[in-house]
Amino acid sequence: MAVQQNKVSKSRRDKRRSHDSLKAVNMAICANCGEKKRPHHICMACGYYGGREVLIYDDETDLDEEY
């Protein structure tokens, strides 16, 4: 088992951890509806990607109804 020989200072420890923080997610604007979406992903609001409809949302289906 590894045993520490000398105390690691707070400065040295924090320098090592400087790359561990989470990065902010880039957001793009959907050209069809104007909602925010992830770049190179389908817009979940309208179902469009690259100017054409990829997902077809059925407005008649209500997911909250129990059958």
Stockholm file with secondary structure:
# STOCKHOLM 1.0

chainA/1-67         MAVQQNKVSKSRRDKRRSHDSLKAVNMAICANCGEKKRPHHICMACGYYGGREVLIYDDETDLDEEY
#=GR chainA/1-67 SS CCCCSSCCCHHHHHHHGGGCSCCCCCCEECTTTCCEECTTSCCTTTCEETTEECSCCCTTCCTTCCC
#=GC SS_cons        CCCCSSCCCHHHHHHHGGGCSCCCCCCEECTTTCCEECTTSCCTTTCEETTEECSCCCTTCCTTCCC
//
